[in-house]
Amino acid sequence: MKNYDMMNVGVIGTGLLGTAVAKRLLSTGHKVMVYNRTKEKTESLKILGAQVAESPKQVAKKSDLVITIVKDANAVESVAFGKDGIIHGKHEKLIVADMSTINPISSKKIAENYSKYGITMIDSPVMGGPSLAEKGQLVVMIGGKKESYERFKSVFDSIGEKTFYLGENGAADAMKLAMNLQIAILALSISEGIMFAKKSGLDPLLFLDVLNSTYFKTGMSLLKGPKMAKGIFEPSFFLNVMQKDLDEINYTAKKFGAKLPVARLANELYQNAVKDGFGNIDYTGILAYLEKTSNT
Ligand SMILES: NC(=O)c1ccc[n+]([C@@H]2O[C@H](COP(=O)([O-])OP(=O)(O)OC[C@H]3O[C@@H](n4cnc5c(N)ncnc54)[C@H](OP(=O)(O)O)[C@@H]3O)[C@@H](O)[C@H]2O)c1
């Protein structure tokens, strides 16, 4: 295993991704303090040696780097600037890295707001889910001050196998949204392939075998595809969180003047799936929603 410089790292938000990132940081020798709005979700990390804080302020006080991994921009603002938020635990060495998937416009505003308090924020969204995070195999994207990223390079190297420095604040979040657009549409494409195969009297697993023997195979068709075909949608990334990302993609596209008709249609489908109660399963459960609507 590689050697990483030990750092005091705070993780705010211990949902599916935050828990996995904190686990990896602990297993690579960092001192980790965590906070989550719903405290019970920090218990597994406490057992592994994380200190559990009562507020984002307490995490900031004790950490050189605070990573925020919460649902959306409102949540990022709340843990940053709310009561007992990160700004109230400010100290000279503090840097914040936001790993939540949010739009680049909000991200820039949040970074500007932090700077009013003398705190540097970089955006550091990632590709890859909890299982890759636990193995240190995420792909990390960075926007913001390069020297702030470089100071904590060993932390990012411990959770990611590749890091792209992309430029000013918001650049990494824009790239992340372009990535998640791929994921959202690919899940729809595999879903409709499975539905088409089934209605044609073909075994959906055979559909995946053929697909995975071609140039058009993807990590999703290889790893998630068989689970989709069997109706297993155990979440590594909730469908409602993917729907939030489609909101962010469509909002950003509109602001930047990009016309993305497929992104708009994809969002309608994911929005309807959330309304119909499919939000708390894996995003690949969009298949279950499409099958339900096709049968009614
Ligand atoms: N899962 C993945 O594969 C993956 C991969 C890349 C990026 N991401 C991104 O990472 C972020 C977290 O995703 P996740 O999969 O970990 O989602 P999740 O399991 O649903 O966790 C969401 C986290 O956000 C917190 N939160 C939500 N609203 C909040 C608020 N108003 N104030 C404070 N905390 C709030 C939740 O706290 P409570 O427990 O109190 O609700 C929880 O810790 C999202 O932006 C997501 O798009 C996820």
The ligand as a Tripos MOL2 file, in Angstrom:
@<TRIPOS>MOLECULE
LIG
   48    52     1     0     0
SMALL
NO_CHARGES

@<TRIPOS>ATOM
      1 N1        -23.4520    7.7050   -3.9420 N.am      1 LIG1
      2 C1        -22.6720    7.9300   -4.9800 C.2       1 LIG1
      3 O1        -22.3150    6.9990   -5.7130 O.2       1 LIG1
      4 C2        -22.1760    9.3160   -5.2970 C.ar      1 LIG1
      5 C3        -21.1110    9.4340   -6.2070 C.ar      1 LIG1
      6 C4        -20.6260   10.7080   -6.5260 C.ar      1 LIG1
      7 C5        -21.2100   11.8340   -5.9490 C.ar      1 LIG1
      8 N2        -22.2510   11.7090   -5.0800 N.ar      1 LIG1
      9 C6        -22.7950   12.9450   -4.5050 C.3       1 LIG1
     10 O2        -22.4410   13.0050   -3.1360 O.3       1 LIG1
     11 C7        -23.4730   13.6740   -2.3720 C.3       1 LIG1
     12 C8        -23.9630   12.7140   -1.2850 C.3       1 LIG1
     13 O3        -24.5090   11.5750   -1.9410 O.3       1 LIG1
     14 P1        -24.8600   10.2240   -1.1720 P.3       1 LIG1
     15 O4        -24.9610    9.1720   -2.1960 O.co2     1 LIG1
     16 O5        -23.9720   10.0460    0.0150 O.co2     1 LIG1
     17 O6        -26.3530   10.6030   -0.7020 O.3       1 LIG1
     18 P2        -27.1630   10.1330    0.6100 P.3       1 LIG1
     19 O7        -26.7600    8.7800    1.0360 O.co2     1 LIG1
     20 O8        -28.5830   10.4200    0.3050 O.co2     1 LIG1
     21 O9        -26.6350   11.1640    1.7290 O.3       1 LIG1
     22 C9        -26.9950   12.5220    1.6910 C.3       1 LIG1
     23 C10       -26.2600   13.2410    2.8110 C.3       1 LIG1
     24 O10       -26.6000   14.6370    2.7830 O.3       1 LIG1
     25 C11       -27.0610   15.0280    4.0780 C.3       1 LIG1
     26 N3        -28.0180   16.1140    3.9510 N.ar      1 LIG1
     27 C12       -29.0820   16.1930    3.0960 C.ar      1 LIG1
     28 N4        -29.7230   17.3700    3.2700 N.ar      1 LIG1
     29 C13       -29.0650   18.0400    4.2670 C.ar      1 LIG1
     30 C14       -29.2260   19.2900    4.8860 C.ar      1 LIG1
     31 N5        -30.2060   20.1390    4.5100 N.pl3     1 LIG1
     32 N6        -28.3570   19.6560    5.8510 N.ar      1 LIG1
     33 C15       -27.3460   18.8330    6.2220 C.ar      1 LIG1
     34 N7        -27.1290   17.6150    5.6630 N.ar      1 LIG1
     35 C16       -27.9720   17.2270    4.6870 C.ar      1 LIG1
     36 C17       -27.6910   13.7700    4.6440 C.3       1 LIG1
     37 O11       -27.8480   13.8930    6.0240 O.3       1 LIG1
     38 P3        -29.0090   13.0240    6.7660 P.3       1 LIG1
     39 O12       -28.4020   11.6610    6.9650 O.co2     1 LIG1
     40 O13       -29.2480   13.7500    8.0300 O.co2     1 LIG1
     41 O14       -30.2110   13.0000    5.8610 O.co2     1 LIG1
     42 C18       -26.6410   12.7420    4.2170 C.3       1 LIG1
     43 O15       -25.5060   12.8070    5.0250 O.3       1 LIG1
     44 C19       -24.5560   14.0450   -3.4000 C.3       1 LIG1
     45 O16       -24.3770   15.3690   -3.8210 O.3       1 LIG1
     46 C20       -24.3060   13.0720   -4.5410 C.3       1 LIG1
     47 O17       -24.7820   13.5680   -5.7760 O.3       1 LIG1
     48 C21       -22.7320   10.4750   -4.7280 C.ar      1 LIG1
@<TRIPOS>BOND
     1     1     2 1
     2     2     3 2
     3     2     4 1
     4     4     5 ar
     5     4    48 ar
     6     5     6 ar
     7     6     7 ar
     8     7     8 ar
     9     8     9 1
    10     8    48 ar
    11     9    10 1
    12     9    46 1
    13    10    11 1
    14    11    12 1
    15    11    44 1
    16    12    13 1
    17    13    14 1
    18    14    15 2
    19    14    16 1
    20    14    17 1
    21    17    18 1
    22    18    19 2
    23    18    20 1
    24    18    21 1
    25    21    22 1
    26    22    23 1
    27    23    24 1
    28    23    42 1
    29    24    25 1
    30    25    26 1
    31    25    36 1
    32    26    27 ar
    33    26    35 ar
    34    27    28 ar
    35    28    29 ar
    36    29    30 ar
    37    29    35 ar
    38    30    31 1
    39    30    32 ar
    40    32    33 ar
    41    33    34 ar
    42    34    35 ar
    43    36    37 1
    44    36    42 1
    45    37    38 1
    46    38    39 2
    47    38    40 1
    48    38    41 1
    49    42    43 1
    50    44    45 1
    51    44    46 1
    52    46    47 1
@<TRIPOS>SUBSTRUCTURE
     1 LIG1         1 GROUP 0 **** ****
